């Protein structure tokens, strides 16, 4: 198949969506498909840079997320390119600029279009006038309008599928969790991260890795640190990433006098994240807005146990305490962290880790998406809209 992936965010931008799109691209190409990326321009990509099968369209920073881009033109150009490469299907990864362009291309070429619903927008309404302008009912109407006339939608988790059902979405919905390309995580393997960060071998490292923003709830982890330090004074919390809420977290650290126990790394290059996961003794995420949980899947794949906020999806991933635990309250989070710290440094048994890697692999992800494409093209998608949820 000739497949067009339309996304507002792509490398070198760092985000869960960008990672998901790259993983899907590589997995589909490994199975013999031709994949073409339609995305925005990026100031970090020099003009004239040759990127095979990647087409970038003029863009500007998004209003509330200045590290994200919005294309302001490209409808006719994208349709022309899509016709030349003979696209069989359009797969949009955003409801905004490139997503709208993708829908237009599918209509012009009279080919199917599907969408992956990556973001639970109800969790982000506070970014727009502190939640006073947009309400959940507006998100429902917007989602309905965007998905109208499309041929199918991928939900990365059951949580997303239930949301789309609540929105009364009528097109076929297939639950397909995003996989992890383990070869990418190991591409630049080295073990000097602790040394680079000035950490001791005797330090017990808690790691959280994400965009530093309010919805990631990193402040909840900081709130738990004094109680952890009281029992394990050799603990260090490494906050990997960057974002708009860094100053607020630094102020919180000062109020709690945690300066000697918390370390910010700044943004991490994608090819280096595997080394950070391997460096850590325990990965912690307090975010309650995750639809895919890519960071904790990546951490698991490197053999690092996790303590994460509980969702429908985490129940599928953390089905064995050897892998990690999911919590619903700050008290549970603290208890889970302390329980693993009490066990000391121990590895996930190889048989359990390998089985989970296979379940969460990029290969499985790519095959499930390709199967959905085939069903959509042949008109069979509606007969199996539950997807492969085993």
Steps between C-alpha positions, in 0.01 A plus 500: 500500500595863451414669831486869586550599865386858565631652825561847644790369711793295377868468572709689594208611720474280809154383603302182549327552166829554315639180653183308413507619137868410457444158658206433269692619194794269572277202581294539182809540284652189657192314374555622144261796490588844362447775758491873429504758782306824446593740779591856596821691445730517799761766589741223602495351149715705266332622185598278211567195718420183306262276696388201292121459489447789741306802373495813717248782468536864608407543865503729805517426874171395659348766730493313833782254422777702337718189462230353272429608143191575288511495119336805341492374142559185296162357395563501124868415528428204728231371265741526207774310687254237621380442143857469372595237761165323448382488859265214585394635839534811716572463872472825698667545839358842588164673487660831407685629195662192347199292602269731307738487204499119521119490488506730198753278322291187565191674363683625189655160424185310606698271731423389859612707799543384858609689810685426824345683796814575701386772740230515769427868445273525803818465709651809336217754505675694777755619244235716328408794724535279808211281388245785483455496121482136386296226668476121446190550286710706259760222480226251419365720219850562363585128505173412328562759229855383435417128485199558277541320165815317612520122461633400842682611812774340708478530878839439668322366811159392630482832685501682166248257350260560789539876452416470129196288589392774743537744210266275295759445228342265247791404273698178574731534801797263530699485826870473407756585771809679371803273491861571582794466262748334731779526244462880503536511879822300478641682198747713699556287808736622770500494877660826610180696573546484879854628465388778264233609750738483795312214667661232717472126444350479849218744416154351450365677191136581442443618143211687343532588132248720322413849390511716813140620506220508755311200357803277571446554876871495582418714805334194657827310485680794662239505778588137579876556506537613868338175621720295266816682610415437863533124441753502215731802516702367204206562263521742206216607269605570140251709300582449133346736248409865465184706486306803621459393864867460589514821705196397705665168582823676594303723739337192653840333540625810685195503732555132585880545526558222246785666312743222591262226393351614167677548169372646172667370183336722238372357172630152411583400143279214380797276430622546859181423695579128528813582696298705751250218552784253560667739742192516723403260777129586476293697248218712647215675318219682681334618178130418477463614138695229318325328207796283399753503784796486263750609764421221742486246218846615395621483861365146533667394178835597654430285806408788733201449728230767503258666740234682295152646528230239446295496177324233295819463300734456796297197609598333171867596529567447872342159544791379712659676800842408357431763233353775714196634679223748426354735761193719539605724790810677633503261794503196270775654288720554806433148631582343161825696465610406852415134441727479196775696674482254790570218254820674393633481148362194329442418134174400334523124430603443138204280409248757626682790334535324163130404494400860569740631234342272242153618600599868473731476198498738206467199268168399657385863495584540131326176402182591689487842331566346156217251563268792579605673176412184306163472675421864429600472133294184451207632703533240775606733784150529642478125541791496747505836672618359831843439354775288647471566871648176630 
